[in-house]
Amino acid sequence: MPKTIYKPEHAVLLTLLKKHRKAAGMTQVQCSKALGRPQSFMSDVESGTRRLDIVQLRDLCEVLGIGLTELVVEFEKSLWEERQNDIPRQLEPLRN
């Protein structure tokens, strides 16, 4: 099984985190500082080189002003939408 940082779902999560950081009007540096982490923390998270455990994700959500549950619902919705968009592409070979 591949590491989660290499799964497409991980990229979806990172996109959502970056979106919420920007919506909160925070830079990576400000966000890292609010978490009491080094400046490079958010850069590493958003680039996918650093994984978050559930407690770190909850802390990050708090800093960004979004509930963990809200983020998970948005994450699942994004994954569902991606799967729906993939269906026509998967059916294309059958049409030929």
TIGU-384340 format. One record per residue: x negated, y negated, z of N, C-alpha, C in turn. Coordinates in pm, whole numbers. Last residue first. Layout:
N
+--------+---------+--------+---------+----------+--------+--------+---------+--------+
! n_east ! n_north !   n_up ! ca_east ! ca_north !  ca_up ! c_east ! c_north !   c_up !
+--------+---------+--------+---------+----------+--------+--------+---------+--------+
!      X !       Y !      Z !       X !        Y !      Z !      X !       Y !      Z !
...
+--------+---------+--------+---------+----------+--------+--------+---------+--------+
***
This chain:
96
+--------+---------+--------+---------+----------+--------+--------+---------+--------+
! n_east ! n_north !   n_up ! ca_east ! ca_north !  ca_up ! c_east ! c_north !   c_up !
+--------+---------+--------+---------+----------+--------+--------+---------+--------+
!   1631 !    -327 !  -2749 !    1562 !     -310 !  -2878 !   1582 !    -173 !  -2936 !
!   1738 !    -324 !  -2501 !    1817 !     -387 !  -2607 !   1755 !    -366 !  -2745 !
!   1551 !    -231 !  -2330 !    1665 !     -144 !  -2360 !   1748 !    -197 !  -2475 !
!   1375 !    -442 !  -2290 !    1331 !     -327 !  -2369 !   1446 !    -234 !  -2409 !
!   1552 !    -613 !  -2127 !    1511 !     -648 !  -2263 !   1461 !    -528 !  -2344 !
!   1588 !    -558 !  -1862 !    1680 !     -497 !  -1958 !   1637 !    -519 !  -2102 !
!   1401 !    -711 !  -1735 !    1388 !     -566 !  -1724 !   1477 !    -495 !  -1825 !
!   1499 !    -964 !  -1788 !    1367 !     -926 !  -1842 !   1349 !    -774 !  -1839 !
!   1740 !    -964 !  -1641 !    1742 !     -974 !  -1788 !   1609 !    -932 !  -1851 !
!   1623 !    -930 !  -1372 !    1710 !     -829 !  -1434 !   1715 !    -844 !  -1586 !
!   1487 !   -1147 !  -1269 !    1409 !    -1040 !  -1331 !   1497 !    -940 !  -1406 !
!   1678 !   -1303 !  -1148 !    1614 !    -1356 !  -1269 !   1533 !   -1249 !  -1342 !
!   1728 !   -1144 !   -927 !    1835 !    -1166 !  -1024 !   1778 !   -1218 !  -1156 !
!   1485 !   -1168 !   -792 !    1526 !    -1037 !   -844 !   1635 !   -1052 !   -949 !
!   1497 !   -1440 !   -724 !    1392 !    -1392 !   -814 !   1428 !   -1257 !   -874 !
!   1714 !   -1436 !   -548 !    1724 !    -1511 !   -674 !   1618 !   -1467 !   -773 !
!   1602 !   -1284 !   -342 !    1720 !    -1235 !   -412 !   1733 !   -1304 !   -547 !
!   1399 !   -1457 !   -258 !    1364 !    -1326 !   -312 !   1480 !   -1269 !   -393 !
!   1556 !   -1671 !   -165 !    1461 !    -1692 !   -275 !   1422 !   -1560 !   -340 !
!   1686 !   -1543 !     47 !    1765 !    -1598 !    -65 !   1675 !   -1618 !   -187 !
!   1470 !   -1491 !    215 !    1547 !    -1380 !    158 !   1630 !   -1425 !     38 !
!   1397 !   -1759 !    274 !    1302 !    -1665 !    213 !   1377 !   -1551 !    144 !
!   1624 !   -1852 !    406 !    1582 !    -1916 !    281 !   1486 !   -1825 !    203 !
!   1613 !   -1683 !    629 !    1730 !    -1680 !    540 !   1694 !   -1740 !    405 !
!   1368 !   -1768 !    738 !    1383 !    -1629 !    693 !   1503 !   -1616 !    598 !
!   1429 !   -2034 !    804 !    1325 !    -2005 !    706 !   1340 !   -1864 !    651 !
!   1625 !   -1993 !   1000 !    1658 !    -2068 !    878 !   1556 !   -2039 !    768 !
!   1471 !   -1864 !   1194 !    1582 !    -1794 !   1130 !   1621 !   -1860 !    999 !
!   1301 !   -2075 !   1266 !    1246 !    -1953 !   1208 !   1354 !   -1875 !   1133 !
!   1405 !   -2406 !   1179 !    1414 !    -2287 !   1262 !   1357 !   -2165 !   1190 !
!   1197 !   -2684 !   1126 !    1288 !    -2585 !   1069 !   1290 !   -2464 !   1161 !
!    993 !   -2863 !   1182 !    1131 !    -2902 !   1207 !   1233 !   -2810 !   1143 !
!    730 !   -2801 !   1172 !     791 !    -2848 !   1048 !    937 !   -2888 !   1064 !
!    689 !   -2703 !   1427 !     618 !    -2824 !   1386 !    683 !   -2886 !   1263 !
!    846 !   -2469 !   1404 !     880 !    -2572 !   1502 !    815 !   -2706 !   1465 !
!    703 !   -2327 !   1211 !     841 !    -2371 !   1183 !    881 !   -2483 !   1278 !
!    472 !   -2274 !   1360 !     465 !    -2357 !   1241 !    603 !   -2411 !   1204 !
!    576 !   -2101 !   1554 !     515 !    -2228 !   1594 !    509 !   -2325 !   1476 !
!    653 !   -1888 !   1386 !     753 !    -1959 !   1466 !    700 !   -2095 !   1509 !
!    404 !   -1810 !   1290 !     506 !    -1858 !   1196 !    614 !   -1936 !   1269 !
!    285 !   -1724 !   1527 !     228 !    -1838 !   1455 !    329 !   -1897 !   1357 !
!    454 !   -1506 !   1575 !     447 !    -1614 !   1673 !    389 !   -1740 !   1607 !
!    405 !   -1340 !   1355 !     540 !    -1394 !   1377 !    539 !   -1511 !   1475 !
!     95 !   -1435 !   1198 !     179 !    -1340 !   1268 !    311 !   -1411 !   1301 !
!    -20 !   -1515 !    872 !      38 !    -1561 !    998 !    109 !   -1446 !   1066 !
!   -330 !   -1498 !    692 !    -196 !    -1450 !    723 !   -151 !   -1507 !    857 !
!   -516 !   -1678 !    463 !    -492 !    -1653 !    604 !   -348 !   -1609 !    623 !
!   -518 !   -1723 !    197 !    -634 !    -1653 !    252 !   -620 !   -1623 !    400 !
!   -319 !   -1874 !     84 !    -298 !    -1730 !     94 !   -416 !   -1654 !    150 !
!   -313 !   -2140 !     84 !    -386 !    -2078 !    -28 !   -374 !   -1926 !    -25 !
!   -180 !   -2193 !    320 !    -113 !    -2223 !    194 !   -184 !   -2164 !     73 !
!   -376 !   -2111 !    510 !    -242 !    -2051 !    506 !   -181 !   -2069 !    368 !
!   -590 !   -2281 !    450 !    -607 !    -2136 !    439 !   -473 !   -2065 !    432 !
!   -468 !   -2525 !    508 !    -523 !    -2501 !    375 !   -538 !   -2351 !    351 !
!   -415 !   -2497 !    776 !    -303 !    -2500 !    681 !   -350 !   -2479 !    538 !
!   -692 !   -2485 !    876 !    -590 !    -2383 !    903 !   -480 !   -2382 !    798 !
!   -880 !   -2683 !    857 !    -870 !    -2588 !    745 !   -756 !   -2487 !    761 !
!   -877 !   -2815 !   1100 !    -824 !    -2881 !    982 !   -798 !   -2782 !    868 !
!   -787 !   -2583 !   1364 !    -883 !    -2659 !   1283 !   -817 !   -2714 !   1157 !
!   -493 !   -2644 !   1572 !    -580 !    -2559 !   1493 !   -681 !   -2645 !   1416 !
!   -271 !   -2750 !   1691 !    -392 !    -2732 !   1771 !   -494 !   -2642 !   1703 !
!    -58 !   -2812 !   1540 !     -64 !    -2674 !   1588 !   -184 !   -2648 !   1678 !
!   -122 !   -3066 !   1469 !      -3 !    -3047 !   1552 !      2 !   -2906 !   1610 !
!   -338 !   -3010 !   1299 !    -362 !    -3078 !   1426 !   -244 !   -3058 !   1521 !
!   -204 !   -2896 !   1081 !    -303 !    -2818 !   1156 !   -326 !   -2877 !   1293 !
!    -54 !   -3121 !   1003 !      12 !    -2999 !   1044 !    -82 !   -2912 !   1127 !
!   -253 !   -3301 !    929 !    -159 !    -3335 !   1036 !    -91 !   -3210 !   1091 !
!   -373 !   -3154 !    718 !    -451 !    -3194 !    836 !   -358 !   -3224 !    953 !
!   -169 !   -3137 !    531 !    -224 !    -3014 !    589 !   -300 !   -3045 !    718 !
!     71 !   -3394 !    612 !     -41 !    -3341 !    535 !    -84 !   -3209 !    600 !
!    426 !   -3428 !    621 !     299 !    -3397 !    687 !    195 !   -3353 !    586 !
!    695 !   -3458 !    567 !     606 !    -3573 !    550 !    470 !   -3553 !    613 !
!    861 !   -3251 !    559 !     841 !    -3309 !    692 !    749 !   -3430 !    685 !
!    827 !   -3179 !    298 !     955 !    -3240 !    335 !    947 !   -3306 !    473 !
!    576 !   -3057 !    320 !     589 !    -3183 !    246 !    719 !   -3255 !    281 !
!    655 !   -2833 !    466 !     552 !    -2925 !    519 !    563 !   -3060 !    450 !
!    838 !   -2714 !    294 !     885 !    -2769 !    422 !    782 !   -2862 !    486 !
!    666 !   -2640 !     84 !     782 !    -2726 !     58 !    829 !   -2793 !    188 !
!    494 !   -2465 !    218 !     441 !    -2589 !    162 !    554 !   -2688 !    136 !
!    677 !   -2261 !    279 !     608 !    -2332 !    386 !    553 !   -2465 !    337 !
!    754 !   -2177 !     20 !     853 !    -2234 !    113 !    785 !   -2313 !    224 !
!    511 !   -2078 !    -75 !     578 !    -2187 !   -145 !    679 !   -2256 !    -54 !
!    470 !   -1867 !    102 !     377 !    -1980 !    101 !    438 !   -2101 !     32 !
!    682 !   -1696 !     29 !     675 !    -1753 !    164 !    585 !   -1876 !    166 !
!    603 !   -1632 !   -232 !     731 !    -1700 !   -209 !    729 !   -1767 !    -72 !
!    367 !   -1495 !   -182 !     361 !    -1621 !   -257 !    490 !   -1701 !   -239 !
!    472 !   -1270 !    -60 !     387 !    -1360 !     18 !    376 !   -1496 !    -50 !
!    599 !   -1142 !   -266 !     680 !    -1198 !   -159 !    600 !   -1297 !    -75 !
!    394 !   -1033 !   -417 !     463 !    -1153 !   -466 !    549 !   -1220 !   -359 !
!    106 !    -943 !   -220 !     241 !     -914 !   -269 !    309 !   -1042 !   -315 !
!   -129 !    -997 !   -100 !    -133 !     -976 !   -244 !      5 !    -945 !   -303 !
!    -85 !   -1009 !    166 !    -124 !    -1135 !    102 !   -132 !   -1121 !    -50 !
!    -33 !    -745 !    240 !      80 !     -835 !    215 !     39 !    -964 !    147 !
!   -226 !    -503 !     64 !    -212 !     -598 !    174 !   -104 !    -698 !    139 !
!    -61 !    -220 !    -89 !    -145 !     -340 !    -94 !   -124 !    -428 !     29 !
!    -85 !     117 !      0 !       0 !        0 !      0 !    -90 !    -124 !      0 !
+--------+---------+--------+---------+----------+--------+--------+---------+--------+
***
